[in-house]
C-alpha cells in the first residue's frame, strides 16, 4: 500500500478514504502494525494500554456507510485513542492506570465518547497514563501506572514523557493513532504535549463535558484534543463539543461557543496580535538552551507581525503556592464516580482502592500511595474544610481576577506566552484555556514548545495565534523509531 500514515493529517486521510486509496479497516490495521512494531517491541514505548476488540468491525461498518451514504464529517472512519480515565461502554476497561480498577467496565460511554461515535470516529483503544492522573503518590514518574507500566519518550528515553496524559501524547507523536483525547487538571495535556512535540488544547473548564470521566478535581478537570497539527486538534475539538446538562460547568458556556472552530485557522493570525510574556518566576527553571529556543520563537512571532510586551508580569505569580483544592475535591469526586459504575463494580470508594493496593503491594505500591492516603484520611469528602474553602477563593483571586485578568487588561493583551507548560498551574486554577505548540528541540533531541494562554472561552484567539505560528514555522518532526526495532 502506497499511502503513508506517518504524519498524515485528517484532511489527507479523508482524501485517501474518499478516493478509495485506503479504507478505514486498512487504516486501523496500519496503526495496529505500528503499535506492534514500535510500542510493544524494541524500545517498548508502552503508550497504548488496551485495544478495542471491535475496532476492525467498526471500521468496516464505517467503510460501508461511506460507500452508501458518504462520510459524516472529518472524523468519519478515523482511529482515535482515549486516555484510560475516559469511560467507554464497550468491551474495554476504564482504569486510570490502576490495577485496583483493572477489571472495571463503565456502564455507558462518557458524553464526549458518544459525540466521537456520532462523528464517525473509531475508538481504537485506551492510552496509558500516569496512574490516577498523577494523584497516586509523591514522586510517581510521569507516564507510569501499575496497570500499564512506564511510557517512554520516543525522542529521548532519558527525557520524561510528561503527564498525566502521557500515552495520549506519545501515541500521537509516534503515529500510533491519528488523534487522541487527553485530560487535564493542572498541566496534564500541556506538559506531555510539550514533551511529545505535539499540539495540545486545554479548553476552558465548561467548554467540553466531563461526564463519564474518572475525576481528579471538580473545578479544574477538562478533556482536550491532542494532535500533530493545529487543524487536526481543532477538528477533534469540534467533534467533542455538545451541551451536556448533567455537567454544571457547561452552564457557563451559554452564548460563548462556536459551531466550527476551523474558521479561526488564520495563517496570518499573529499579525497585529498583542502577546505578553510573564518573565518573572516562569523562567527560573529554564536551561540556557531552552531559553534560547523560547527567545527564538518570540523573534519569529515578531517577524509575523505580533506586538510583544516583554515583560508583562503577573504580579501575583509568586503568591500562588500550595492549594488544598484538588486534594479535597479528589475524594468526593472519585467516590461519586465510583458509585455510578453500578452494583457489580469491583471498587466502590477510594478506601476500597487503598485497601486493594495494601493487599497487593508488590504489584501496586512500587512508589507508594501517599496522596491517596492523604485524600482519604485528611479530608472529609464533603468540601466543608475551612482551608479548602479559603484556598478555593484564594486560587480564583490570585490566578484569575488579580492574576491573568489583571495582566491582560493592563497591557491590552490578546494572549500570554509561556515557555513549555510552565504557566499551567495558574491557568488551570483559573479554569482558562491554553494551546501548546512545538517550537524546537534541544541538542539532546528533547522537544520544547511554547504555550499560548488567554481568558475563558477565548479559544478562537489562541487557535489563530497557534495556527499562524505553526504554519509559518513548521518545526515538528516525527521521532525516529527505526533504530528501536
C-alpha positions in Angstrom: 0.0 0.0 0.0 1.5 3.3 -1.1 -0.4 5.5 1.5 2.0 6.8 4.2 0.3 7.2 7.6 3.4 8.8 9.3 2.5 12.4 9.9 -0.7 12.1 7.8 -3.3 14.7 8.7 -7.0 14.3 9.0 -7.7 16.1 5.6 -5.1 13.9 3.9 -6.5 10.7 5.4 -10.0 11.8 4.5 -9.0 12.5 0.9 -7.4 9.0 0.7 -10.6 7.4 2.1 -12.8 9.3 -0.3 -10.7 8.3 -3.3 -10.6 4.7 -2.3 -6.8 4.7 -1.9 -7.3 3.2 1.5 -10.2 2.0 3.7 -10.8 2.7 7.4 -10.2 -1.0 8.0 -6.8 -0.8 6.3 -6.0 2.4 8.3 -6.7 0.6 11.6 -4.5 -2.3 10.5 -1.7 0.1 9.7 -1.8 1.7 13.1 -2.1 -1.7 14.8 1.1 -2.9 12.9 2.9 0.3 14.1 1.8 -0.4 17.6 3.0 -4.0 17.4 6.4 -3.0 15.9 7.2 0.1 18.0 5.0 0.3 21.1 5.2 -3.4 22.2 8.6 -4.4 20.8 12.1 -3.0 20.7 12.2 0.1 22.9 8.7 -0.8 24.3 7.4 2.7 24.2 4.3 1.4 26.1 1.9 4.2 25.2 -1.1 2.0 24.3 -2.8 0.3 27.2 -5.7 -1.6 25.5 -7.0 -2.1 22.0 -10.7 -2.2 21.3 -11.6 -5.7 20.2 -14.3 -4.4 17.9 -12.2 -1.7 16.2 -11.9 -3.5 12.9 -15.6 -4.3 12.8 -16.4 -0.7 13.5 -14.0 0.4 10.8 -15.6 -2.0 8.2 -19.1 -0.7 9.1 -18.0 2.9 8.6 -16.4 1.9 5.2 -19.8 0.5 4.1 -21.5 3.7 5.4 -19.1 5.9 3.4 -19.8 3.9 0.2 -23.6 4.1 0.7 -24.2 7.5 2.3 -20.9 9.4 2.2 -18.8 10.5 5.2 -20.4 12.0 8.3 -17.5 14.6 8.6 -13.8 15.0 9.2 -13.6 12.2 11.8 -15.5 9.5 9.8 -13.5 6.3 9.9 -10.6 7.9 11.9 -8.9 5.9 14.6 -8.8 7.7 18.0 -7.2 6.7 21.3 -8.6 7.8 24.6 -6.9 8.4 27.9 -7.7 5.5 30.2 -9.8 7.6 32.6 -12.5 8.2 29.9 -15.4 5.8 30.1 -16.4 3.6 27.1 -19.5 1.5 27.4 -18.0 -1.3 25.3 -15.6 -4.2 25.8 -12.7 -2.1 27.1 -11.9 -1.3 30.7 -11.6 2.2 32.3 -8.9 2.0 35.0 -7.0 5.3 35.2 -3.9 3.0 35.0 -4.8 1.4 38.4 -4.7 -2.4 39.0 -7.5 -1.8 41.5 -9.7 -0.8 38.6 -8.2 -3.2 36.0 -11.5 -5.2 35.9 -13.7 -2.1 35.9 -16.1 -1.7 33.0 -18.1 1.5 32.5 -21.9 1.0 32.0 -22.0 3.7 29.3 -19.9 6.0 27.2 -18.7 9.3 28.5 -20.5 12.1 26.9 -17.6 13.0 24.7 -17.2 9.4 23.6 -20.8 9.5 22.4 -20.0 12.6 20.5 -17.0 11.0 18.9 -19.0 7.9 17.8 -21.7 10.2 16.4 -19.0 11.9 14.3 -17.9 8.5 12.9 -14.7 8.1 14.9 -13.3 4.7 15.6 -12.4 4.3 19.3 -9.4 2.2 18.6 -8.2 1.8 22.2 -7.1 3.3 25.5 -3.8 5.1 26.2 -1.6 4.6 29.2 -1.4 7.4 31.7 0.2 8.4 35.0 -1.8 6.4 37.5 -4.8 8.3 38.8 -3.7 11.4 36.8 -0.5 11.6 39.0 -2.5 11.7 42.2 -1.4 8.4 43.5 1.7 9.4 45.5 4.6 11.8 45.7 7.4 11.1 43.2 5.4 9.0 40.8 7.3 9.1 37.4 5.3 10.8 34.7 3.7 8.2 32.4 3.9 5.3 34.9 0.9 3.2 36.0 0.8 -0.1 37.9 -1.5 -1.5 35.2 0.3 -0.2 32.2 3.9 0.2 33.2 6.2 3.1 32.1 5.6 5.1 29.0 8.8 6.2 27.3 9.6 9.4 25.4 10.4 8.4 21.8 12.6 11.5 21.2 15.0 10.7 24.1 14.3 7.9 26.5 16.1 9.8 29.3 13.6 12.6 28.9 10.3 12.3 30.8 7.1 11.9 28.9 5.3 14.4 31.0 1.9 13.6 32.4 -0.6 12.6 33.1 -1.9 12.2 29.5 1.5 10.6 28.6 0.2 7.8 26.5 -2.2 10.0 24.6 0.6 12.4 23.7 3.3 9.8 22.9 0.9 7.7 20.8 0.1 10.7 18.6 3.8 11.7 18.4 4.7 8.2 17.2 1.8 8.0 14.7 0.1 5.1 16.6 -3.2 6.9 16.0 -4.4 9.9 14.1 -5.5 12.0 17.1 -6.2 11.3 20.8 -8.1 12.7 23.7 -6.3 13.6 27.0 -7.5 15.2 30.2 -6.0 18.0 32.3 -6.3 19.2 35.9 -3.1 21.1 36.1 -0.8 20.6 33.1 -1.8 17.0 32.1 -2.4 17.9 28.5 0.1 20.8 28.2 3.0 19.0 29.9 3.1 15.8 27.8 2.1 17.8 24.7 5.2 19.9 25.2 7.5 16.9 25.8 5.9 15.0 22.9 6.3 17.7 20.3 2.5 17.8 19.5 -0.4 20.1 19.8 -2.4 20.0 23.0 -5.5 22.1 23.6 -6.6 22.6 27.2 -10.1 24.1 26.8 -11.9 26.4 29.2 -13.5 24.4 32.0 -17.1 24.2 30.9 -16.4 24.0 27.2 -16.4 20.2 27.0 -18.4 17.8 29.1 -16.6 15.9 31.9 -19.4 13.4 32.4 -18.1 9.8 32.4 -14.5 10.8 33.0 -12.8 9.5 36.2 -12.2 12.8 38.0 -9.5 14.5 39.9 -10.9 17.9 40.6 -14.5 19.1 40.0 -13.4 22.7 39.5 -10.3 22.1 37.3 -10.8 19.0 35.2 -11.4 19.1 31.5 -10.8 16.8 28.5 -9.0 18.1 25.4 -7.6 17.3 22.0 -4.1 16.1 21.2 -2.8 16.0 17.6 0.1 16.6 15.4 -1.3 19.7 13.7 -3.4 22.6 15.0 -6.0 21.9 12.3 -6.4 18.3 13.4 -6.7 19.4 17.0 -9.4 21.9 16.1 -11.3 19.3 14.1 -11.2 17.0 17.1 -12.3 19.9 19.3 -15.3 20.4 17.1 -16.3 16.8 17.5 -16.1 16.9 21.3 -18.4 19.8 21.6 -22.0 19.4 22.7 -24.2 20.6 25.5 -24.3 18.2 28.5 -26.9 19.3 31.1 -25.5 16.9 33.6 -22.2 18.8 33.9 -22.9 22.0 35.8 -19.8 23.7 34.5 -21.3 23.8 31.0 -23.8 26.4 32.0 -21.0 28.9 31.8 -20.6 28.5 28.0 -24.1 29.8 27.0 -23.7 32.1 24.0 -19.9 31.7 24.1 -19.3 28.7 21.9 -18.8 28.4 18.1 -20.2 25.6 15.9 -17.0 25.4 13.9 -13.6 26.5 15.3 -11.8 25.9 12.0 -12.9 29.4 10.8 -10.3 30.7 13.2 -7.4 28.9 11.4 -5.7 32.0 10.0 -2.1 31.8 8.8 -1.8 35.5 9.4 -3.3 35.3 12.8 -0.2 36.7 14.6 -0.3 40.0 12.6 -1.3 42.8 15.0 -1.7 40.4 18.0 -0.6 41.7 21.4 1.2 39.0 23.3 2.5 39.4 26.8 5.4 37.4 28.3 5.4 36.9 32.1 9.2 36.6 32.6 9.3 36.7 36.4 9.0 33.3 38.1 8.1 31.4 35.0 11.6 31.3 33.5 13.5 30.3 36.6 13.7 26.5 35.7 14.7 27.0 32.0 18.1 25.9 30.9 20.2 28.3 28.7 19.3 26.1 25.7 15.6 26.2 26.4 15.7 29.9 26.9 17.4 30.3 23.6 14.6 28.3 21.9 12.0 30.3 23.6 13.5 33.7 22.6 13.9 32.4 19.0 10.1 31.6 19.0 9.4 35.1 20.2 11.5 36.6 17.4 9.5 34.5 14.9 6.3 36.0 16.3 7.6 39.5 15.9 8.6 38.7 12.3 5.0 37.6 11.7 3.6 41.0 12.9 2.9 40.4 16.6 3.5 43.1 19.2 5.4 41.5 22.1 5.0 43.1 25.5 8.0 41.8 27.4 7.8 41.6 30.2 4.1 41.5 31.1 4.4 40.3 34.6 1.7 38.5 36.6 2.2 40.3 39.9 0.5 37.5 41.9 2.7 34.7 40.5 4.9 34.4 43.5 2.0 34.4 45.9 0.4 31.3 44.3 1.5 28.4 46.4 0.2 25.0 47.6 -3.6 24.7 47.4 -5.7 22.1 49.1 -8.4 22.3 46.5 -7.5 19.3 44.4 -6.8 17.1 47.4 -10.2 17.8 48.9 -12.1 17.5 45.7 -10.5 14.2 44.7 -12.1 12.1 47.4 -15.7 13.5 46.8 -15.4 13.4 43.0 -13.9 9.9 42.9 -16.4 8.4 45.3 -19.3 9.9 43.2 -17.8 8.5 40.0 -17.3 5.0 41.5 -20.9 5.0 42.8 -22.2 5.4 39.3 -20.4 2.3 38.0 -23.2 0.0 39.2 -23.6 -2.6 41.9 -21.2 -5.1 40.3 -18.2 -2.7 40.2 -15.1 -4.0 41.9 -14.4 -0.8 43.7 -17.0 1.4 45.3 -14.9 4.0 47.2 -11.4 5.5 47.5 -11.0 3.4 50.6 -11.6 0.2 48.6 -8.8 1.2 46.2 -6.4 1.9 49.1 -7.3 -1.5 50.7 -6.7 -3.3 47.4 -3.3 -1.7 47.0 -2.4 -2.7 50.5 -3.4 -6.2 49.7 -1.2 -6.3 46.6 1.8 -4.1 47.5 4.3 -5.7 45.1 2.1 -5.0 42.1 0.6 -1.7 43.1 2.9 0.1 45.5 6.2 0.5 43.7 6.1 4.2 44.5 3.5 4.1 47.4 0.1 5.7 47.7 0.8 8.6 50.0 -1.5 11.0 48.1 -4.4 8.6 48.1 -3.9 8.2 51.8 -3.9 11.9 52.4 -7.1 12.3 50.4 -8.9 9.5 52.3 -7.7 10.3 55.9 -7.2 14.1 55.9 -10.3 15.2 54.0 -14.0 14.7 54.8 -15.2 14.3 51.3 -17.9 17.0 52.0 -15.8 20.0 50.9 -16.5 21.7 54.3 -12.9 22.1 55.4 -12.2 25.8 56.1 -8.8 25.5 54.4 -10.4 24.2 51.3 -13.0 27.0 51.1 -10.3 29.6 51.7 -7.9 28.1 49.2 -10.6 27.9 46.5 -11.4 31.6 46.9 -7.7 32.5 47.0 -7.0 30.5 43.8 -9.6 32.4 42.0 -8.5 35.7 43.3 -4.7 35.3 42.7 -4.9 33.3 39.4 -7.9 34.9 37.8 -9.0 38.3 38.9 -5.7 39.7 40.2 -3.6 37.4 38.1 -4.3 36.7 34.4 -7.3 39.1 34.1 -5.4 42.0 35.6 -2.3 41.5 33.5 -4.2 41.1 30.2 -6.3 44.1 31.0 -3.3 46.3 32.0 -1.4 45.5 28.8 -4.4 45.1 26.5 -3.2 41.6 25.6 -4.7 39.0 23.2 -2.8 36.2 24.9 0.0 35.3 27.3 3.0 33.3 26.2 4.7 30.8 28.5 7.7 28.6 27.9 6.8 24.9 27.7 3.9 24.2 30.1 5.2 26.5 32.9 2.0 28.5 33.1 -0.2 25.5 33.6 -0.7 26.0 37.4 -2.1 29.5 37.2 -4.2 28.9 34.1 -5.7 25.6 35.4 -6.7 27.2 38.7 -8.4 30.0 36.8 -10.1 27.4 34.5 -8.7 29.2 31.5 -7.7 27.8 28.1 -4.2 27.1 26.6 -2.6 25.7 23.5 0.9 24.2 23.4 2.7 24.2 20.1 6.2 22.7 19.2 8.9 25.3 18.9 12.1 23.2 18.6 14.4 20.6 20.1 17.4 20.7 22.4 20.8 19.3 21.4 19.8 16.0 23.1 16.7 15.8 20.9 14.2 16.7 23.7 11.1 18.6 22.4 10.4 22.1 23.6 7.3 24.1 23.0 5.5 27.3 23.8 2.1 27.8 25.3 -0.5 30.5 24.4 -3.0 31.2 27.1 -6.0 33.5 27.5 -9.2 34.1 29.4 -12.3 32.0 29.5 -13.7 31.0 26.1 -11.0 32.9 24.2 -10.1 29.7 22.3 -10.7 31.5 18.9 -7.8 33.9 19.7 -5.5 31.0 20.8 -6.3 29.0 17.7 -5.4 31.9 15.4 -2.1 32.5 17.1 -1.1 28.8 17.4 -2.1 28.1 13.8 -0.2 31.1 12.4 2.9 30.2 14.4 2.7 26.5 13.3 2.1 27.2 9.6 4.9 29.7 9.2 7.4 27.8 11.2 6.8 24.1 10.9 9.3 22.8 13.4 7.6 19.5 14.4 9.4 16.3 13.3 8.4 12.7 13.9 10.6 10.7 16.3 12.8 8.2 14.5 11.7 4.8 15.5 13.6 2.6 13.1 16.6 2.2 15.4 14.4 0.9 18.1 13.3 -2.3 16.4 
